[in-house]
Amino acid sequence: MITGIEVNALGYYAPFSRMGKSIGYKVTIGNSTYLVDCGSPLFQPIGGNGLEAIKGVIVTHCHDDHKRWFTDLTLFNKYAPDIGCKVQLLTAEEINGEIFRAAGPALDRSLYANSRRVIDIAYEDYIDHTIIGPRAKYKIVSKDMGNGHYCYFASDSKGNPSNPDIAKIIISKKTGIPRLLFKDPEYKEWVEPEVFYPFSSSVFYESDKNVYHDKEGFTIEAFKTSVWHGIPCIGIKFKTAEETLIFSSDTVHNTKLWEQLYTEKKQQRHTTSKKEFESAAVIYGDINDYIERVWSEERFHAAMNDYSNGVVMHDIAVRNGIFHTDYRFPEHTVLEKGKTILTHSPDRLASEWVLCDMGKHYKIVKNEFYEIVEGRLYPCNADIYYKDVGKYYVGYKNPNGRYAVCEDSGLLFLKGNTKHFSGKKIFRVDLYEDIGGKYYPALENDKVRYHKRPDGKIECIIYDKYCSSGAIVENMRGSLISIADDETHTADEIHCQG
């Protein structure tokens, strides 16, 4: 019987972070391991043998911070000695098309085995694509008219051209990219179907949701109802008999905004007569001039339930990022604080919600998450989490603590012992530096540093003008956990409880 889901954060940084590394997670259930996104470096943390053991790569969308190493991985699998296997790609039909177009320049040509000529190589020679999420009933088809000319038309799932009163194509004057416009039969309004409908919709999507079943007995499922990011993007759910791990992917999570998206009716802005619009199969212009409603009510209600009964890895930002969740979101969220790990976060962020960090190793057991540190499972029970350019801290409430947690315009920050505070003081904490999941008192002096020795022990080193001295310091996480009912467990104990 499978017990628990393990997830390693290979990279979790926002794309514009000074720390770089971008996004990537390794998810292990039983003997099966998958990558969720591959924007962060793979070869150093996983190694060649580790990459060979990866059963599949899941790509949530095509921003480079989520897929930057994808073509490197496909080339490695094809040409590395003793591997020579295709990459198993799991993603939605639309995103696979985006990857196909983006990967072409890196993959579509190579040298013959004797290096004497250039050869063409098909996408399918590198990649086995498994669709997760349903196929669309209506698509944009490109037809070769000869002489280098192509025409677009909307078709149904059987390849038959659709009547323009049901579906038509809007070609952007800015990008030249075609997008589908669709007449919803219930609302009697024109919508962009990939945006308007959830995967559960029988109007636009086929009934087979293409849930992936791993031989270990768990499933991998794609969803998009709550995913709002601009480009085609999906969220991912890993489900065992007792656990659900959810990757929300990049998204603007704001229930007030979601409600506006499905309730607001927009007026079309025609550049021709309405009769000409209705009869046209292809229009050059801005699709937003013709969309009458952004979301369906079905999508809204599904989004409100996307994160129930599971642990969520949720990407965030601060200061009104237009295509990420603003950290100042708690009053407009369906996420649960104790079931959520915030990731993709910027530098210098303080949070009462658990913040992910690169190298963190979590385990989800019965929909509770723990951090694995040297084979032991610890709950993440600190009162504050704080990142500061490569360092990670936790704080525990103490009325006499050295640091004050302050709030200003919805954001939290830390202040040391001073009589002057900007913003509103919330509470005081004792602060600890997290080194490999172990906690040590935060250092106040630039001449004092922690150093991890080859034997794994942490040494506190004091530097002066002429020499340095050091002493071993003990991990305090166990004693801090004991304050909260001593919820420390070994991995074996958790297995027994499961």
Secondary structure as UniProt FT lines:
FT   STRAND          5..12
FT   TURN            15..16
FT   TURN            18..19
FT   STRAND          23..29
FT   TURN            30..31
FT   STRAND          32..38
FT   HELIX           43..52
FT   STRAND          56..58
FT   HELIX           64..67
FT   TURN            68..69
FT   HELIX           70..79
FT   TURN            81..83
FT   STRAND          87..91
FT   HELIX           93..107
FT   STRAND          109..111
FT   TURN            113..114
FT   STRAND          118..120
FT   HELIX           123..125
FT   STRAND          127..131
FT   STRAND          138..146
FT   TURN            147..148
FT   STRAND          149..156
FT   TURN            157..158
FT   TURN            164..166
FT   STRAND          167..171
FT   TURN            173..175
FT   STRAND          178..183
FT   TURN            185..187
FT   STRAND          190..191
FT   HELIX           193..196
FT   TURN            199..200
FT   TURN            202..204
FT   STRAND          212..213
FT   TURN            215..216
FT   STRAND          219..223
FT   TURN            225..226
FT   STRAND          235..239
FT   STRAND          244..249
FT   HELIX           255..263
FT   HELIX           274..279
FT   STRAND          282..284
FT   HELIX           287..289
FT   HELIX           297..303
FT   TURN            304..309
FT   STRAND          311..317
FT   TURN            322..323
FT   STRAND          325..326
FT   HELIX           330..332
FT   HELIX           337..339
FT   STRAND          340..343
FT   STRAND          350..351
FT   STRAND          354..355
FT   TURN            358..359
FT   STRAND          361..365
FT   TURN            366..367
FT   STRAND          368..373
FT   TURN            374..375
FT   STRAND          376..379
FT   STRAND          384..388
FT   TURN            389..390
FT   STRAND          391..397
FT   TURN            399..400
FT   STRAND          403..408
FT   TURN            409..410
FT   STRAND          411..415
FT   STRAND          424..435
FT   TURN            436..437
FT   STRAND          438..441
FT   TURN            446..447
FT   STRAND          448..452
FT   TURN            454..455
FT   STRAND          458..463
FT   STRAND          468..473
FT   HELIX           477..483
FT   TURN            484..485
FT   STRAND          489..490
FT   HELIX           491..497
//
